[in-house]
Amino acid sequence: MRIIIVAGFLGSGKTTLLLAVTEKLVKRTGKKVSIIVNDFGAIGIDGRIMEKYGLQIMELSSGCICCTLGPDLVRTVHEIDLNIDPDLVIIEPTGVADPQAIVHALQKYPYGVIDLTTMVVLDALRFDAIERALGMQLKAQLRAADIVLINKTDAANDGSLSKVADFLDRISPSVKKIKISALNGSGIIDVVDAIESDGFRFRKSS
């Protein structure tokens, strides 16, 4: 089973990205996709929206899936595996989640081998404000990433994009980077191609 974690701060565009990428991926490949969302108050994905795309939804409330619901996440993945048997599971945690903690939880998955890929959605438009307010959390997210999706490139100016590039070169110089606009669809095909490719590092559960 393939699992992709899509992390990023509130407002970074994760939900819009998920809808766009999953729609194109399903149309192109016919793969069965399940999405696990952490409904953390008002910031979770609206299950009704996702169901319009024919996707299976299992919402986790009561806290952040990377910490308080770690064991429940593993159980949820197992239930999805047994009952839905998807080709791909996408997990969208809360904006404050540390994706590395989710990876650690899933590496304890006792029911078989899973492939894990971590994508981090980076908001290029609000990059300065996010770095100032949440610098440590931002670095932790980026260091856990296999792929960084630099979002809102259609709205960010050249100066902001240059700062983002310099920051990534310092923090994660070797990580795969894809420039996108989830809103207007630019770069979405590149994300789908990356998901389908076998070219980047996977972590295997023990």
N, C-alpha and C positions, 0 to 999 in steps of 0.2 A: 504494500500500500504506500502510496506517495502522499506526503503531507507538506504543505507550504504554509508557513507562518507569515502573515502580512502585518507588520508592525508599523507604528508611526504615531505621532502625537495627534490629539484631537484637532480636527480641521485640516489635516494634511491631505485629505482626499482619498482615504483608504476605501470607503464604501463605494464612491463613484468608480474608482479603479477596479474594485472587485466585480462590480456589475459589468463593466465594459470588457474586462479580460475574460471573465467566465463565459459571457455570451459568445464571444468570438471563439474561444477554445472549444466549447461544446459544439458550435456549428461546424468548426473545422474538423474535429477529431471524433465527435460522437461519444466522447468520454463521459462517464457518469461522475458528477462532481457533487460533493456534499460540503456545506459550509458550517462551521461552528463559530458562533459569535458570542461575545461576552456582552450581554445586555446590561451595561453599567448605567442604570438610570436612563436618561434621555439620549445617551450617546451611542447606544447599541444600534445595530442594523435593524430596521423595521422588517420583521419576518414577512409581512404581507407584500412588501416590495420584492423581496427575494423570491417568494413563491410565484410571482408573475413570470419568472424565468424558469420555472419548473425545477427549482433547486430544493434539496432537503435542508431544513433548518432545525437546529437544536440550540436554543438560547440558554446560556448559563447566567444566572443572576447570583446575588449574594456575595459578590466580590470579584477580585481580579483572578483570572484563571491561572496566572503565573505563580500565584502564591497560595492564597487561602483555598482555592479550588483545584490545586494541582492533582490530587488523587481523583477527583471527579472528572477532570479532563481526560485522564487515562481511561477511566471507565466509559466516558462518553465516546471516545474514539473506538473502544472495543465494541460498544453497542452498535455504532454506525457500521463497523466492519462486519459484524454478524448479520445485521438486519438489512443493510443497504448494499454492502459489498461494492463501494465506490472505487473508481480508478484513482481518484484524487480527492483529498480532503484539504480544504483551506480553512485556516484558523485566523480569525481577526480578534486579537485581544484588545483590552482597553488602551487608550493612548499613553498611559503611564507605565505600561507593562515593560518589563525587561525580557526581550525575546530569548536571551540565553537561559533564563530560568525555565521558560517553556520547553526549550530544547532539552534541558536536564530532566524535566519531568517526563518527557516522551521517551528519553533514552532508557527509562526504566520500564517501558512497555513490555509486559511479560508474555504477550500472545503471538509474537512473531517479529520478523524484521521489517522495519519501516524506513523509507527514505525521507529525510528531512531537508528542506531548503528554507532559508529565512530571507524574506524580502523586507526592506525597510523603506517606507515612503517618506521622503524628505520634502518639506514645504519650502521651495525656493523663494516664494514671495515673502514669507515671514521668517526667513532664516535668521536674520540679525536678532529679532526679538526672542526667538526660541533658544538661540545660543546663549544669550544673556541670562534668561530666566531658568533654563533647564540644561545647562551645558554638560553637567556630569551624566544626566540621563541620556542626553543625545549621543554622547560619546559611547556609552554602554550599548545603546541600540545599534549604532553603526559598526562597532567592533564585532557584534554578533551576526552581522549581515553577510549573506552570500551574494546578494544583489542589492544595490541601492537604486531606487526609482526616484529621480529628481523631478518632482511634480510642479505644476503651475509655471512651466517654462514659457508659456505663452504670455503670462502677465508679468513675470519678473524681468527687471532690466539687466543689462549686461554686467553692471557692477555687482549686483546680487549673485548672479550666476558665477561670476569670477570668484567671489568670496566662498561660495559653496564648493567650487572646484578646489580651491586652495585648502579649505578645511578638510575635504575628503582625502586629498593627497597627504595630509599630515596624519590623519587618524587611521584611514584604511586605504593605503595607496594601491593595493592589489585587488580590491573588491571590484566586481563588475558593476558598471554604472550605466543606467539608461535614462535619457532625458525624455520626459513625457508631459502631456497635458491630459489628465483624465477627463477634463471638462470638454475639450474639443476633439479628443480621440487621437491626437498625434502621439506616436511612439507606442501605442497599445499593441500593435502587431509585433513590435520588437519584444515586448514583454511576453506575449504568447509564444514567440519563437524561442525565447530563453527558457520558458517552462518546458517546452517540448524537447529541447536539446539535451544531450548527455554530456555537455562540455564543462559543466561546473561541479564543484565539490559537493558531495552529499555526505551527511553524517549518518552512520548506521547505528541503529539501536543495538544494545548489547543483548 
